[in-house]
Amino acid sequence: MTTPTPSSASVPILARASTLRGRNILAVASGKGGVGKTWFAITLTHALARRGQRALLFDGDLGLANVDIQLGLMPKYDLGSVVAGKLTLNQATMHYDAGGFDVVAGRSGSGSLANIPLSRLQILTEDLRLTADGYDKTVLDLGAGVEKSIRSLAKCAGTILVVTTDEPTALTDAYAFIKISAAETAGVEIRIVVNAANSTREGERTYNTLLKACQGFLKISPPLAGVIRRDTRVREAIRNQTPILTRHPNAEAAIDVEAIADRLLAG
């Protein structure tokens, strides 16, 4: 008697993560807050849209979502309604006309989504994969840290962009995130983004510091996605709730993110 082959529906969702991972999903992560992760996710999505990509920005910071705040949006629906089972992700998606991309907003100012049950988290990740199929690129803004919900969402991505700065705590926490991601998410591509560098050369030195730790202890060599130079116009654009590519398209930081977008599209 032959043993029946289990259907895909009978295979646990997390066990199928590697086969279901969206190659067009870019997860933006960091080990700690305050490194400019959300700003980078917004700017990267905008840069991709400016290059003709149908792009979606998904606010996956389930504890302290703030994409809508930085963009000055007042969404009618947010991720809270999706997690509650009231809406699908498609229904919660809104178009951001000024940037030419779509947004799924989180629930700002609420930590209520940070500890959602595993079953709900699995449904959300499946819905995210299905929604991402309708886009050329989906940028997933993860929360800071290495909590279960963050790691589960990261497994949706084909590429994880780990954002860090030259601060020792930022480097230490970025290393911790890379270590866990490399162990839990087989086959994922991890790249490093150095933000708020005083110069491109200093940013490359920061990257090399992190790279040596990854090579020495993890035996991996995540490539550099790019260096973003420190730019006072970033803070000014955030304060005015306007993307820097709209407000200051020729700013050094804006140019650096566009260069990262070009490299990601080039493969």
DRENFIMAR-362445 format. One record per residue (C-alpha): residue in three letters; x, y, z; residue number from 1. Coordinates in Angstrom, 3 decimals. Each point is the difference from the previous one (the first is absolute). Layout:
+-----+----------+----------+----------+-----+
|  aa |       xx |       yy |       zz |   i |
+-----+----------+----------+----------+-----+
| ALA |        X |        Y |        Z | NUM |
...
+-----+----------+----------+----------+-----+
//
This chain:
+-----+----------+----------+----------+-----+
|  aa |       xx |       yy |       zz |   i |
+-----+----------+----------+----------+-----+
| MET |    0.000 |    0.000 |    0.000 |   1 |
| THR |    1.380 |    3.369 |   -0.967 |   2 |
| THR |    0.064 |    2.840 |    2.459 |   3 |
| PRO |   -2.085 |    2.930 |   -1.215 |   4 |
| THR |    1.859 |    3.215 |   -0.624 |   5 |
| PRO |   -1.252 |    2.744 |    2.336 |   6 |
| SER |   -1.729 |    2.878 |   -1.677 |   7 |
| SER |    1.495 |    3.465 |    0.332 |   8 |
| ALA |   -2.888 |    0.916 |    2.275 |   9 |
| SER |    1.097 |   -2.646 |    2.497 |  10 |
| VAL |    3.559 |    1.290 |    0.251 |  11 |
| PRO |    0.499 |    2.481 |    2.865 |  12 |
| ILE |    0.223 |    3.562 |   -1.228 |  13 |
| LEU |    3.319 |    0.754 |    1.671 |  14 |
| ALA |    1.524 |   -3.197 |   -1.389 |  15 |
| ARG |   -0.871 |    1.182 |   -3.513 |  16 |
| ALA |    1.417 |    3.474 |    0.588 |  17 |
| SER |    3.071 |   -0.463 |   -2.166 |  18 |
| THR |   -2.040 |   -1.173 |   -3.001 |  19 |
| LEU |   -2.572 |    2.741 |    0.388 |  20 |
| ARG |    2.409 |    2.853 |    0.622 |  21 |
| GLY |   -0.706 |    2.923 |   -2.283 |  22 |
| ARG |    3.018 |    0.798 |   -2.109 |  23 |
| ASN |   -1.502 |    3.437 |   -0.646 |  24 |
| ILE |   -0.363 |    0.800 |    3.721 |  25 |
| LEU |    2.694 |    2.192 |    1.551 |  26 |
| ALA |   -0.054 |   -0.012 |    3.797 |  27 |
| VAL |    1.604 |    3.015 |    1.677 |  28 |
| ALA |    1.252 |   -0.892 |    3.471 |  29 |
| SER |    2.237 |    1.222 |    2.793 |  30 |
| GLY |    1.135 |   -1.348 |    3.301 |  31 |
| LYS |   -0.996 |    3.193 |    1.804 |  32 |
| GLY |   -2.167 |    3.049 |   -0.473 |  33 |
| GLY |    1.225 |    3.448 |   -0.950 |  34 |
| VAL |    2.158 |   -0.972 |   -2.987 |  35 |
| GLY |   -2.368 |    1.413 |   -2.649 |  36 |
| LYS |   -1.558 |   -3.309 |   -1.038 |  37 |
| THR |   -3.514 |    1.290 |   -0.729 |  38 |
| TRP |    1.292 |    3.075 |   -1.818 |  39 |
| PHE |    2.157 |   -2.257 |   -2.160 |  40 |
| ALA |   -2.923 |   -2.362 |   -0.722 |  41 |
| ILE |   -2.165 |    2.934 |   -1.117 |  42 |
| THR |    2.737 |    1.533 |   -2.137 |  43 |
| LEU |    0.938 |   -3.326 |   -1.579 |  44 |
| THR |   -3.635 |   -0.697 |   -0.940 |  45 |
| HIS |   -0.269 |    3.487 |   -1.484 |  46 |
| ALA |    3.230 |   -0.502 |   -1.967 |  47 |
| LEU |   -1.274 |   -3.312 |   -1.385 |  48 |
| ALA |   -3.279 |    1.613 |   -1.044 |  49 |
| ARG |    1.923 |    2.772 |   -1.754 |  50 |
| ARG |    1.691 |   -2.740 |   -2.022 |  51 |
| GLY |   -3.286 |   -1.302 |   -1.327 |  52 |
| GLN |   -0.435 |   -2.761 |    2.559 |  53 |
| ARG |   -3.468 |   -0.773 |    1.321 |  54 |
| ALA |    0.945 |    0.287 |    3.663 |  55 |
| LEU |   -1.671 |   -0.714 |    3.332 |  56 |
| LEU |    1.210 |    1.246 |    3.396 |  57 |
| PHE |   -1.168 |   -2.263 |    2.825 |  58 |
| ASP |    0.338 |    1.356 |    3.525 |  59 |
| GLY |    0.928 |   -3.162 |    1.851 |  60 |
| ASP |    1.042 |    1.733 |    3.206 |  61 |
| LEU |   -2.735 |   -1.717 |    1.979 |  62 |
| GLY |    0.798 |    1.829 |    3.209 |  63 |
| LEU |    0.847 |    3.601 |   -0.913 |  64 |
| ALA |   -1.148 |    0.610 |   -3.562 |  65 |
| ASN |    0.769 |    3.469 |   -1.377 |  66 |
| VAL |    0.139 |   -0.135 |   -3.808 |  67 |
| ASP |   -3.300 |    1.888 |   -0.147 |  68 |
| ILE |    1.366 |    2.692 |    2.331 |  69 |
| GLN |    3.110 |    0.578 |   -2.088 |  70 |
| LEU |   -2.137 |    0.253 |   -3.142 |  71 |
| GLY |   -2.682 |    2.177 |    1.599 |  72 |
| LEU |   -2.717 |   -2.556 |   -0.755 |  73 |
| MET |   -3.290 |   -0.561 |    1.768 |  74 |
| PRO |   -0.899 |   -3.497 |   -1.224 |  75 |
| LYS |   -3.598 |   -1.134 |    0.222 |  76 |
| TYR |    1.165 |   -3.552 |    0.655 |  77 |
| ASP |    3.172 |   -1.405 |    1.500 |  78 |
| LEU |    1.697 |   -3.273 |    0.835 |  79 |
| GLY |   -1.988 |   -0.313 |    3.211 |  80 |
| SER |   -3.169 |   -0.718 |   -1.994 |  81 |
| VAL |    1.859 |   -2.646 |   -2.010 |  82 |
| VAL |    1.353 |   -1.757 |    3.085 |  83 |
| ALA |   -3.490 |    0.095 |    1.525 |  84 |
| GLY |   -1.317 |   -1.812 |   -3.064 |  85 |
| LYS |   -2.253 |    2.871 |   -1.089 |  86 |
| LEU |    1.834 |    0.784 |   -3.237 |  87 |
| THR |    2.450 |   -1.563 |   -2.415 |  88 |
| LEU |    3.298 |    1.714 |   -0.750 |  89 |
| ASN |   -1.329 |    1.009 |   -3.395 |  90 |
| GLN |   -2.928 |    1.758 |    1.654 |  91 |
| ALA |    2.322 |    1.799 |    2.428 |  92 |
| THR |    2.315 |    1.224 |   -2.761 |  93 |
| MET |   -0.057 |    3.671 |   -0.955 |  94 |
| HIS |    1.748 |    1.843 |   -2.806 |  95 |
| TYR |    2.437 |    2.759 |    0.899 |  96 |
| ASP |   -0.409 |    2.322 |   -2.963 |  97 |
| ALA |    2.969 |    2.252 |    0.774 |  98 |
| GLY |    2.396 |   -2.938 |   -0.129 |  99 |
| GLY |   -1.697 |   -2.185 |   -2.569 | 100 |
| PHE |   -0.029 |   -3.086 |    2.235 | 101 |
| ASP |   -2.462 |   -1.907 |    2.180 | 102 |
| VAL |    0.085 |   -0.174 |    3.794 | 103 |
| VAL |   -1.304 |   -2.375 |    2.640 | 104 |
| ALA |    0.101 |    2.086 |    3.168 | 105 |
| GLY |    0.649 |   -1.396 |    3.434 | 106 |
| ARG |   -1.817 |    1.060 |    3.115 | 107 |
| SER |    1.848 |    3.080 |    1.232 | 108 |
| GLY |    0.523 |    0.537 |    3.689 | 109 |
| SER |   -1.170 |   -3.457 |    0.991 | 110 |
| GLY |    1.950 |   -3.025 |    1.144 | 111 |
| SER |   -3.077 |   -2.211 |   -0.220 | 112 |
| LEU |    1.235 |   -1.796 |   -3.122 | 113 |
| ALA |    3.430 |   -0.847 |    1.362 | 114 |
| ASN |   -1.100 |   -3.200 |    1.716 | 115 |
| ILE |   -2.530 |   -1.392 |   -2.445 | 116 |
| PRO |   -0.624 |   -3.782 |    0.194 | 117 |
| LEU |    2.126 |   -2.238 |   -2.208 | 118 |
| SER |   -3.058 |   -1.163 |   -1.957 | 119 |
| ARG |   -0.898 |    3.605 |   -0.881 | 120 |
| LEU |    3.618 |    0.738 |   -0.885 | 121 |
| GLN |    0.079 |   -2.952 |   -2.385 | 122 |
| ILE |   -3.168 |    1.188 |   -1.724 | 123 |
| LEU |    1.480 |    3.488 |   -0.311 | 124 |
| THR |    3.216 |   -1.266 |   -1.572 | 125 |
| GLU |   -1.959 |   -2.097 |   -2.511 | 126 |
| ASP |   -2.152 |    3.002 |   -0.875 | 127 |
| LEU |    3.131 |    2.114 |   -0.416 | 128 |
| ARG |    1.521 |   -2.486 |   -2.445 | 129 |
| LEU |   -3.195 |   -0.100 |   -2.053 | 130 |
| THR |   -0.306 |    3.795 |   -0.033 | 131 |
| ALA |    3.662 |    0.421 |   -0.969 | 132 |
| ASP |   -0.609 |   -2.104 |   -3.114 | 133 |
| GLY |   -1.882 |    2.957 |   -1.453 | 134 |
| TYR |    3.038 |    2.298 |    0.230 | 135 |
| ASP |    3.430 |    0.202 |   -1.550 | 136 |
| LYS |    1.508 |    0.796 |    3.388 | 137 |
| THR |   -1.382 |   -0.055 |    3.533 | 138 |
| VAL |    2.002 |    1.765 |    2.703 | 139 |
| LEU |   -0.697 |   -1.390 |    3.457 | 140 |
| ASP |    0.878 |    2.385 |    2.831 | 141 |
| LEU |    0.663 |   -2.299 |    2.952 | 142 |
| GLY |    0.055 |    1.026 |    3.625 | 143 |
| ALA |    3.327 |    0.391 |    1.777 | 144 |
| GLY |    1.276 |   -2.991 |    1.932 | 145 |
| VAL |   -0.177 |   -3.774 |   -0.340 | 146 |
| GLU |   -3.440 |   -0.824 |    1.405 | 147 |
| LYS |   -2.013 |   -2.954 |   -1.337 | 148 |
| SER |   -2.355 |    2.141 |   -2.072 | 149 |
| ILE |    2.917 |    1.805 |   -1.661 | 150 |
| ARG |    1.805 |   -3.242 |   -0.841 | 151 |
| SER |   -3.165 |   -1.567 |   -1.398 | 152 |
| LEU |   -0.664 |    2.924 |   -2.341 | 153 |
| ALA |    3.651 |    0.035 |   -1.068 | 154 |
| LYS |   -0.430 |   -3.561 |   -1.263 | 155 |
| CYS |   -2.291 |    1.344 |   -2.722 | 156 |
| ALA |    2.850 |    1.894 |   -1.616 | 157 |
| GLY |    2.468 |   -1.032 |   -2.650 | 158 |
| THR |    2.371 |    2.770 |    1.079 | 159 |
| ILE |    0.524 |    1.512 |    3.447 | 160 |
| LEU |    1.605 |    3.434 |    0.142 | 161 |
| VAL |    1.504 |    0.503 |    3.459 | 162 |
| VAL |    0.383 |    3.699 |    0.832 | 163 |
| THR |    2.683 |    1.098 |    2.426 | 164 |
| THR |    2.088 |    3.029 |    0.937 | 165 |
| ASP |    3.495 |    0.332 |    1.417 | 166 |
| GLU |   -1.268 |   -0.025 |    3.595 | 167 |
| PRO |    1.348 |   -3.042 |    1.882 | 168 |
| THR |   -3.461 |   -1.002 |    1.237 | 169 |
| ALA |   -1.419 |    0.225 |   -3.525 | 170 |
| LEU |    2.781 |   -2.226 |   -1.334 | 171 |
| THR |   -0.407 |   -2.511 |    2.832 | 172 |
| ASP |   -3.740 |   -0.241 |   -0.488 | 173 |
| ALA |    0.310 |   -0.178 |   -3.796 | 174 |
| TYR |    2.389 |   -2.924 |    0.455 | 175 |
| ALA |   -2.497 |   -1.706 |    2.321 | 176 |
| PHE |   -2.767 |    0.375 |   -2.589 | 177 |
| ILE |    2.231 |   -1.357 |   -2.774 | 178 |
| LYS |    1.018 |   -2.956 |    2.156 | 179 |
| ILE |   -3.578 |   -1.010 |    0.750 | 180 |
| SER |   -1.216 |    0.621 |   -3.567 | 181 |
| ALA |    2.810 |   -2.049 |   -1.523 | 182 |
| ALA |   -0.795 |   -2.882 |    2.367 | 183 |
| GLU |   -3.786 |    0.061 |   -0.367 | 184 |
| THR |   -0.516 |    1.066 |   -3.609 | 185 |
| ALA |    1.896 |   -2.316 |   -2.310 | 186 |
| GLY |    0.695 |    1.429 |   -3.424 | 187 |
| VAL |   -0.885 |    3.599 |    0.795 | 188 |
| GLU |    2.286 |    2.676 |   -1.409 | 189 |
| ILE |    1.229 |    2.402 |    2.675 | 190 |
| ARG |    1.473 |    3.361 |   -0.975 | 191 |
| ILE |    1.221 |    2.828 |    2.221 | 192 |
| VAL |   -0.928 |    3.665 |   -0.226 | 193 |
| VAL |    2.098 |    2.516 |    1.945 | 194 |
| ASN |   -2.036 |    3.102 |    0.763 | 195 |
| ALA |    0.964 |    3.477 |    1.197 | 196 |
| ALA |    3.675 |   -0.397 |   -0.871 | 197 |
| ASN |    2.210 |    3.074 |    0.084 | 198 |
| SER |    1.375 |   -1.039 |   -3.394 | 199 |
| THR |   -0.178 |   -2.924 |   -2.378 | 200 |
| ARG |    3.472 |   -1.084 |    1.099 | 201 |
| GLU |   -0.966 |    0.034 |    3.686 | 202 |
| GLY |   -3.138 |   -1.943 |   -0.822 | 203 |
| GLU |    2.074 |   -2.634 |   -1.745 | 204 |
| ARG |    2.213 |   -0.262 |    3.086 | 205 |
| THR |   -3.100 |   -0.541 |    2.142 | 206 |
| TYR |   -1.137 |   -2.714 |   -2.403 | 207 |
| ASN |    3.408 |   -1.693 |    0.141 | 208 |
| THR |   -0.183 |   -0.105 |    3.796 | 209 |
| LEU |   -3.311 |   -1.851 |   -0.167 | 210 |
| LEU |    1.165 |   -2.170 |   -2.894 | 211 |
| LYS |    3.039 |   -1.216 |    1.942 | 212 |
| ALA |   -2.217 |   -1.059 |    2.905 | 213 |
| CYS |   -2.314 |   -1.881 |   -2.381 | 214 |
| GLN |    2.914 |   -1.708 |   -1.721 | 215 |
| GLY |    1.811 |   -0.861 |    3.205 | 216 |
| PHE |   -2.907 |   -1.342 |    2.032 | 217 |
| LEU |   -2.761 |   -0.854 |   -2.473 | 218 |
| LYS |    2.100 |   -0.974 |   -3.022 | 219 |
| ILE |   -2.134 |    2.144 |   -2.304 | 220 |
| SER |    0.780 |    3.140 |   -1.989 | 221 |
| PRO |   -3.121 |    2.148 |   -0.457 | 222 |
| PRO |    0.703 |    2.574 |   -2.724 | 223 |
| LEU |   -0.318 |    3.744 |    0.352 | 224 |
| ALA |   -3.247 |    1.269 |   -1.540 | 225 |
| GLY |    1.190 |    3.571 |    0.372 | 226 |
| VAL |    1.057 |    2.899 |    2.199 | 227 |
| ILE |   -2.354 |    2.913 |    0.708 | 228 |
| ARG |    1.777 |    3.191 |    0.961 | 229 |
| ARG |   -1.094 |    2.101 |    2.947 | 230 |
| ASP |   -2.269 |    2.776 |   -1.253 | 231 |
| THR |   -1.812 |    2.665 |    2.039 | 232 |
| ARG |   -2.732 |    0.102 |   -2.627 | 233 |
| VAL |   -1.140 |   -3.484 |    1.057 | 234 |
| ARG |   -1.188 |    1.276 |    3.370 | 235 |
| GLU |   -1.563 |    3.045 |   -1.639 | 236 |
| ALA |   -1.964 |   -2.158 |   -2.453 | 237 |
| ILE |   -1.213 |   -2.297 |    2.788 | 238 |
| ARG |   -1.061 |    3.008 |    2.068 | 239 |
| ASN |   -2.049 |    1.220 |   -2.954 | 240 |
| GLN |   -1.443 |   -3.496 |   -0.610 | 241 |
| THR |    1.209 |    0.036 |   -3.593 | 242 |
| PRO |    2.235 |   -2.577 |   -1.734 | 243 |
| ILE |    3.488 |    1.315 |   -0.580 | 244 |
| LEU |   -0.205 |   -0.961 |   -3.685 | 245 |
| THR |   -2.907 |    2.423 |   -0.284 | 246 |
| ARG |    1.322 |    2.782 |    2.211 | 247 |
| HIS |    3.740 |   -0.227 |   -0.678 | 248 |
| PRO |    0.573 |   -2.400 |   -2.938 | 249 |
| ASN |    3.594 |    1.183 |   -0.429 | 250 |
| ALA |    0.990 |   -0.468 |    3.632 | 251 |
| GLU |    2.988 |   -2.286 |    0.571 | 252 |
| ALA |   -2.092 |   -2.452 |    2.038 | 253 |
| ALA |   -2.646 |   -0.144 |   -2.739 | 254 |
| ILE |    2.625 |   -0.671 |   -2.664 | 255 |
| ASP |    1.519 |   -2.766 |    2.131 | 256 |
| VAL |   -3.325 |   -1.800 |    0.432 | 257 |
| GLU |   -0.694 |    0.252 |   -3.723 | 258 |
| ALA |    3.377 |   -1.639 |   -0.621 | 259 |
| ILE |   -1.003 |   -2.846 |    2.336 | 260 |
| ALA |   -3.286 |   -0.398 |   -1.917 | 261 |
| ASP |    1.942 |   -0.216 |   -3.273 | 262 |
| ARG |    2.304 |   -2.694 |    1.386 | 263 |
| LEU |   -2.937 |   -2.039 |    1.322 | 264 |
| LEU |   -1.744 |    0.128 |   -3.359 | 265 |
| ALA |    3.215 |   -0.972 |   -1.751 | 266 |
| GLY |    0.090 |   -3.186 |    2.058 | 267 |
+-----+----------+----------+----------+-----+
//
